[in-house]
């Protein structure tokens, strides 16, 4: 569930315009009918991507750094120094030493982005994190890849169309939003189940600060 799709902005536009019933087939035609919708899409897309990201729709990324033995009781590392797109921690942190790779439970976090681990730990620390959602600018190109997992990519046009339909057909807008919310809930559950299924390492470190 964490692999990104290869859907482009043009694909999103096509799917939205089809939902709005303003184009036939798969050709995106810019006309006096479609142009206002196309111009309004980036703003609605950013809202939808934010909602999808909160439910795991942008997938999970990882960063690694070397941890050497330090003085004192703990060492602090700000994830923003290692990943400019860092948004939040997942609950997966690992450490790899000469004896192998292990799940690390003995850590705490501070200020949303700071990882605090025992000073005596040594090895390669890998942190899995939730990245910042992609921002769609008003001048987005058709070939820009939308960085969402496949299930989120299919849900995004529903959200955009539901927002754009508000002025034309509120009933249809509500129906589309309900479809989006149903897909959002299903995706969130599947992402969580997928995450649990991939947990394979066991912690042997029970440090508590």
HELIX and SHEET records of a PDB file:
HELIX    1   1 UNK A    9  UNK A   19  1                                  11    
HELIX    2   2 UNK A   35  UNK A   54  1                                  20    
HELIX    3   3 UNK A   79  UNK A   81  5                                   3    
HELIX    4   4 UNK A  150  UNK A  164  1                                  15    
HELIX    5   5 UNK A  170  UNK A  197  1                                  28    
SHEET    1   A 4 UNK A  60  UNK A  67  0                                        
SHEET    2   A 4 UNK A 123  UNK A 131 -1                                        
SHEET    3   A 4 UNK A  86  UNK A  97 -1                                        
SHEET    4   A 4 UNK A 100  UNK A 103 -1                                        
SHEET    1   B 3 UNK A  74  UNK A  78  0                                        
SHEET    2   B 3 UNK A 114  UNK A 118 -1                                        
SHEET    3   B 3 UNK A 107  UNK A 110 -1                                        
END                                                                             
